[in-house]
Amino acid sequence: MEQVVLSLGSNQGDRMAYLKKAISFLEYDTKFPLLASSVYQTSAWGFQSNGLFLNCVISLHTNLPAEKILERHQKIEWMLGRERKGEGYSSRSIDIDILFYGDKIIENEGLVVPHPYIEKRKFVLVPLDEILPQFIHPKLQMPVHKLLELCIDKGKVEFFAPSVDLF
């Protein structure tokens, strides 16, 4: 069993409903209860958007390999209406990123774990710090709480709802 840590975000339509639906699909792949952060309202990162995001981080345990998890997440995104429009960032109904796959480092075509921008994204670090402050980033060899302290991202990250609202 591997601990998998995921980031979820939505800035189109009923954002909370998209997060809830994605989590219900993800529960299917897990053998243990999910651990979920609170939901945070955040500004867009890497592009201009009129819509604010709702973001959260979840942790689960699974027997699935990382590549299969990525495949499942892309299917969930598609089922929930995500449209990929070429390269770059854009507004989306749902986005699911693999942040960590245990303490593994995976770098192949189509999949890089740990996610390459964790330490630069306050919208990821704030909810991650809420549920796993002592988790050690396998490449940077620093705990999440230290990465948050060092993060220079000035994006807005505001509490929106407790994790219980996700289930």
Secondary structure, DSSP 8 states (H G I E B T S, - for coil): -EEEEEEEEE-SSSHHHHHHHHHHHHHTT-SS--EE--EEEE--SSS--SS-EEEEEEEEEESS-HHHHHHHHHHHHHHTT----SSS----S-EEEEEEETT--EEETTEEES-TTGGG-HHHHHHHHHH-TT-B-TTT--BHHHHHHH------EEEEE-GGGG-
